[in-house]
Amino acid sequence: MDKRKLKFTLIGLGVLASMGLLLVAAINQPGNLAYYLSVDEYLKSRPATDDNFRVNGKVKEGSIVREPSGMDVTFTMTDGTAEMPVVYHGTIPDTFVDGADVVVQGAIGSNGVFVADNMLAKCPSKYEAADGADPKGRTAYGQQPN
C-alpha cells in the first residue's frame, strides 16, 4: 500500500472512531434516553421513583394552579383514560393552558405526584385554519385571514 492510500485509510479510521466516541458519549448522558408513554401506560408500568420518563397527555380543564413565584405550577394531566398530578418548576411555556397537549419529562415522587424537570406544551387551536380559509392555510396576497 502506498503512502497516499495509508494516509486516507488512517484519516478515515480516525473519523469513524471519533464519530463512535461521540455517539457513545451522547447515549450515556443522563436523561438522553427517556421513554415516551401516555399517562395510562406510565401509571400501569409502575415505574421506580428514580426512572426518567417522558409522559404525553392533555392538561385537565380547571386543574392549573400557578404559584406566585411564576416559576412553579401544579396541574393534572390526562390521556382520557387516566389522570396524573404533575408539579413543575421552571419556565412555563406561553402555550400552557387548559386542554393543551403537554409532554413532561421527569420521575414520579414517593407521594405519587410526577415531578417534571422539563415541560413542552402546544395549543393546537392556536394553529388551526380559520373558518372558510383555504384548507392548506394559504391566503391571497394582501388578504388577511378571518
N, C-alpha and C positions, 0 to 999 in steps of 0.2 A: 504494500500500500504506500503510495507516495505521500509526501508531507501535506499536500493540499487536502487530500481525502481524510487523512488522520486529523487535521485541524478541524474540518467541518464535522466529523464524527464526534470529536470531543466537545465541540460547542453544542451540538445537538443533544448529547447526553447531559451536558450541564444545564441546558434549558429544561429538559424533561425532569431532571432531578429537582430543579428549583420549583417547577410547577407542582410536582408531587409534594414537596415540603410545604408549600403554601396551602395546598388542599388539605393536608393532614392538620396543619395548624388551625385552619378555619373551622374544620369539623370538630376539633377538640375544644373550641372555645365554649364556655358555659352559656347555655341559652340559645345557641345557634340551631340546635335540633330539637324543636319543641313540637309535640304532637298537636294536631288541629282537629278538634272534636266539637260536636254540638253539645248543648247543655245536657241533654238527656244521656248521650253517650258518655260524657265526662262523669256524671253522677253515678251511672251504672258501673263504671270501671273501678270505682272505689280507689282513687289514686292516693298514693302516700303524700303526706303534707310537704315533703321536700321536692317532689317531682315538678318539673316545669312544663306547663301545657299552654296551648292556645285554645280558647273556647269561643265559639261563634254563636250569636243569638241576637235577640232584639231587646231593647230597653223596654221594660214593662211600663205601661202608661201610669203616670202618677207616682212612680217609685223613686224618682230622683230627689236626693237630699244633698244640697250643696252646703258645705261648711263655710263659715265667714272668711276663712283664710283664702278662699278662691282656688286653692290647690287640692282640696280634698272633696271627694264625692262618694256617696254610697247610693246604690241602686239595685234593683232586681233585674236579672237577665233571664229571658225565657226563649225557648225554641218552639213554643206552642204545646209542648208535651210536659216539660219540667221547668222549674224555676230555681234560680240560684242567687243568693245575695252576694254582692260584689262591693268591695271597698277599693278605692284607687286614690293614690297621692301622686300628683304631677300636673303637668299642663293639660287642661281639659280641652279637647277639640271643639271648635265652634259648631260643628255639626252634631254634637252630642245633645240630643233632645229625646223626648218621649217617642217611642216607636222606631227609633233609628237602629239600623243594623250596627252591631258593635262586635269587635274582636278584642278580647282581653288576654293578656299573657301573664302567667304567674303560677301560684300554687294555692291550694286550699289550706286555710288555717285550722288549728285544732278545734276552733269553735264552729266550724262548718261554713265560714264565710270565705269566699275566694278573695285573696289579696293580689290585686293586679299590679304588676310592675310597669306594664305598657298597655295602652289602650288606643285603638283605632275606631273611629266612628264615621259613618256616612249616612246621609239623609237622601234616599232615593227620590223623594218627591221634589227635592230642590233641582233635580236634573232631568225631570220628565218634560216632554214637549207640551206646550200649551194646547188647549182645545182648538181644533181647526188648523193647527200648524202642519207643515209637511212632516210625514212620518219619520223622515230622516233628520228632522230638526233644522232644515235649511230655510232661509227666508230670502226673498228677492232683495237685491241691492237697494238700500235706503229704507226698507220696511223694518219696523220694529215688531218683535213678536208680541202677541197679546198677553 
